């Protein structure tokens, strides 16, 4: 049982939901990324997603795309990100998942990548453009290193696809709460809550929802149905707004803490 599975087991016992925060590794730099990870753990974030920057991502909207370009310009790459995770493991045991397009993994080499992730202390892999049918080798390698492989279910997914993707997932199932790319939305539609409940009837694995969630009220609304809530673009935007300021980490952490508190109220 890896750290992600242990976290959900612990949260279930406490009757709490998971708050999962996404940030782009290397934006504004890897030192700040590491500081944000430890600060987020301090304000109650349960799992951290680190985005591996890529020039042509599949599912990411303009906010995260821009953060990827900033990180790439800083020279951020897979090797440096894994070194950062390894350094973090001396300070924190918070579960860390890497979110990446498949291209950087293919270039690194699947077997080499998974071994490097295990050595660094990575707990999960999220690859938006790699469906389970094409991920058999990666899943096998990851399972051998006790690394979770997390797959997506979309609002448009038919029951057959939901069953396939939830079966293939370990750690948790990632529900995309809107049709389209990452970003923010004004309100959470009741159809989202309904679909989360439908998916949960089809799997015993934790179902966490992301994409478009940015306010405490949205976190609370989603938290009433899902096992966890994922916030990405809104946090990345907050990082950009405080870019260059000495108090960036404390300011962003304060914003994230308001979301965490809203989720705890929903549990």
N, C-alpha and C positions, 0 to 999 in steps of 0.2 A: 504494500500500500504506500503510494508516494505522498508527498506533502499536500497535493491538491485533494486527493481522496481523504486524507486525514483531516484536512480543514473542513470538508463538507460533513464528515462524520461528527466532528466536534460541534459544528454549527447546528446540526440536527438535534444533538443532545441538549443544546442550549435554546432550541427553538428560535434560532436566528437565521437570517438570510445572508448570503455572501455579497459583499461589495467588491467589485472587480474594477480596478483602474487601469486604463490603457495610457501609456505615454510612448512617444517615439524615442528610441535609444539614440542618444547623440544630439538631441535638440533641447537646449542650445549647445550642450557638449556632454560628454560621457561622465565627467565629474559631477555635473549638476544632476544628470540622470540618476546616478548612485545616491546622491543626497536626497532626491525626491523619493526614491524607493524606501529608504529608511524613515523619512519623515511621514510618508503615507502609512507605513506600518504603525507609526506612533499615533496616528489619528483614527485608526481602526480599519484601514483597508485590509481585506482578507487575502486577496490574490492580486498580483501585478502582471499585466500584459506588457511586454516590451516589444514594440514594433521594430522590425528590421527594415531600415530604409531601402527603398527600391524605386528606380526612376519611372517605372510603368506599372503601378499597383492596380489590381483588379477592382476591389470593392471600396476603395477609399475616396472620400470626397475632397474638395479643394483644401480644407483646413489641414488634414493629415498629409495630403500630397505635398503641400508647401513645407510642412515640417520635415518630410523625408528629404526634400531637396536641400533644405538648410543643413540637415545632418550629413548628407552626402558631401556637401561642400566643405564640411569640417573634417572629412576623411574617415567618417564612420564606416566600419565594415563588420562582417560577421565575426572575424577573429577578435577584434577589439571589443565587441559587445560581449562575447563569451568571457573574455578576460575581466570585464567589468562585473559580470555575474559571479565569476569565481572570487573576485575580491569581496563582493557583497556577502558571500556565504560565510565570511569570517565575522560578519556583523549581524546578520539576520537570517532567520529561517522562514521568512514569508514565502509562500509559494510563488514561483515565477514561471510564466509561460511566454514563449516567444511566438510572435505573430509575424509571418513572413509569406511573401509570394514564393512560389516553388522555384523560380529561376535561381535565386542566390543559393538555395539548398542544392540544386542540381549541379551548379558550378562548383560548390564546395565538395560535393560528393556525398551521397546519402549516408553511407556507412560511416565515413569520416565525420560528418556533421553530427550524427546522433551520438557517436562516441564522445565528441568534443562537448556536446551539450551535457551528457552525463558527467563528464569530468568536471565541468564548470558548476554543476548543481542546478541545471534547468529541470523543471518539473513537468512541462507540457509544451506541445506544439500545436499551433493553429495556422493552417495553410488554406486560405480562402479559395485558391484556384486549383486545389488538388482534391478531387472527389474520392470517396472511399475505394471505389473500384480501381482507381489508378494508384492508390496509396498502400497496396498490400505489402510491398517490400519495406516501405518506411514504417508502417504500423508494426511489422514483425521486428524490425530493428529497435524501434522505440520500446516495444513491450519487453524486449530482452534487457533493456536498460532501466526499466520501471519509469518510463516517461509516458505521460498521457498524450493521446492524440485526440484532438477535439474537432468535431465536424459541425457543419452548419445545417440548420433547418430554416427554410424561408417561408414567408407568408403564402407563397404560391406552391409550396411542396405538397404533393399528393401523399396519401397515407402510405403508399408503397415506398416512396422516397423517405418519408419520416422514419419508417421502420428500419430501413437500410442504414440511414445516417446515425440514428440513435444507437443501433446495434454496434456500429463501427466505433462510436465515440467511447473514450474513457476519460475519466476526470469529471467532465460535464458535457452537456449538449448546448451548443451556442445557437440560440434562436435570434434570427434577424428580425427586429421588430418593425421594420418598414421595407417597402419594396424600393430598391435603389441603392445608392451609395451612402457611406457614413456621413453624418452631419447632425444638425439639430432639427427638431420639429416642435411645433407649438403646443400640441396636446397629444396624449396617448389615447388612441381610439379603443373603444370597448372590444372591437374585433381582435385587437392584440391580446388582451387579457383572455378572451375566449379561446384563441388559438393556443396560447400557452397551456391552458387547462386541458385542451384536447391532446397536446403532445405529452403532457404528464400522465395522461391515462394510458399512453402507449409505451411508456418506459419507466423503469424504476430509478434511472440515473437522474442526477440533478439537471434541471433545465434553467439556464441563465439567459437573460435577454439583453441585447445591446443594439446599437445603431439608433441615433436620434434622441437619446436620453440625456438631458442636460440640466434639469431643474429639480429641486427637492420634491416638488409635487409629483413630477413624472417618476422619480425614483420610488416614491411611496406607492403610486398607482401600480407600477410594474411589480414592486416587491410584494404586493398582496397576492399575486398569482405565481410568480416565478420563485425559484430557489436562490436566485442571485441576479444582480443587476450590474451591467457593464457600462461604464461611461468612458468615452474616448475623446471624441472631437472637442467637446466642451472643455475638457482638461487641457488638451493640447492648445486650444485657443487661449485659455487662461495663462498658460506658460508663455505664449507669444506676447500677450499683453504686458507681461512683467519682464520681458526680455531685457537684459542689461542692468536690471536693478539688483542691488545686493540682497534685498529681502525677497527675491523671487520664490525661494523654497518655502518660506513661511507664509507668504501670501497665497500661493497655490494650495498649500496644505490646508490653510484655513477654509478655502473654498471647498475643497474635497471633504473636509470634516462636516460641512453643512449637509452634503449629500449622504454621507455615512449615517449621520444622526436621523435623517429623514427615513432611511431604510430601516433603521432599528425601531422606529416608531411603527413601521408597517408590519414588522414581524409578529 
